[in-house]
Amino acid sequence: MKIDTSVYVHVPFCSRRCIYCDFVSFVRNDLIGSYFESLIREIEIVYGTLGNRKISTLYFGGGTPSHVPVKYISKVIEKLSKSFEYDPVETTLEMNPEDVSEELCKNLKSIGINRISVGLQTSSDQILKVIGRPYDFNTFMKAYKILRNFFDNVNVDLIYNLPFEKFDDVMMDLKVIKMLNADHISFYELELHEETPLYPMIESGIVKLPEEDVSEKMYDTIVDTLEDDGYKRYELSSWTKHKPSFHNLNYWKNGEYLGLGLSSGSHLSMERSVNTEDLIEYIEKIRSGTVPRTYHVKNSPREELAETLFMGLRVADGVRLDELRNKFGDDLDFYLSKLKDFCPHFLECSEKFMRFTKIGMKFSASILSELV
């Protein structure tokens, strides 16, 4: 029997770098062809050991996959479909609003893309300009209208706690969401990373983030308003009315997935690996017939259990303790002892399951750190 496996393909090219972004991406087009040649070759290299896999979901992320010509995306799909049993229930591609056109959407749909994740981040033109996004809100609205004409599963990405953001800006974002009636909403808190251009700007006082009490009010309002508008929060940063991301659910449930391309990670048969972040090194290693990993480890059962708990508790339904006990045995008690003091206020606990309460979700980061 074939093993259901999700596949993530990293496309590390953008038209420009946003000042908060720490993803591996490059503002250059001269290596797009060579990179995708390497991607095809990487599939050939890994196929020999993974022929018993069935691709259940496929996700093109970045970077900005919509920035590269569709022919390259098509070649990857064609190669995957010839190399593995290929029957994805969901094939997602990330897009930026400035790339959206009727021709592009038509071409993407023709090669099997059936889910789009489009980055809005904020409806404020002023903040979009500050963070380096290459479009305005009006461009997004035009793009979203085109997307809805071609796709019946569209996610909208937003971020709160952005530079110079006010509470009223988030309220406007929520009004936009209600107007759009999007199938899926991802609403993240801004993460600060020292290696990004934004970090020193904040440290020096050039850029200011919302005060802590304002940020907390933003969070509470987002959670309550989306719920009132009919969205179900099925993961810490994900809401939907009826179309969860099956690809991301597999990640959160610590399922089997293969990462292809620069900096991508894989989790296969209790083994974890991560590809290099160096674009030239990636291409050169692939050309020499070498898997371009910089990290590879086989988890112990206890490590696998810790990761399963850490990821699974992100999901609103939580984890099935009876299933974990059957799979991992008494090791489960070691981790439950670390979490018992959070029950019942932050964690809803029983013999069969454990999941965050509403207030627990708010403080999930500190609680999950107990598992690290």
Secondary structure, DSSP 8 states (H G I E B T S, - for coil): --EEEEEEEEE-B-SS--TT--SS-BS-STTHHHHHHHHHHHHHHHHTT-TTEEEEEEEEEES-GGGS-HHHHHHHHHHHHHHSEEEEEEEEEEE-GGG--HHHHHHHHHTT--EEEEEEE-S-HHHHHHHT-SS-HHHHHHHHHHHHHH-S-EEEEEEES-TT--HHHHHHHHHHHHHHT-SEEEEEE----TTSTHHHHHHTTSS----HHHHHHHHHHHHHHHHHTT-EEEETTEEESS---HHHHHHHTT--EEEESTT-EEEETTEEEEE-S-HHHHHHHHHTT---EEEEEE--HHHHHHHHHHHHTTBTT-EEHHHHHHHHTTHHHHHHHHHGGGTTTTEEE-SSEEEE-HHHHHTHHHHHGGG-
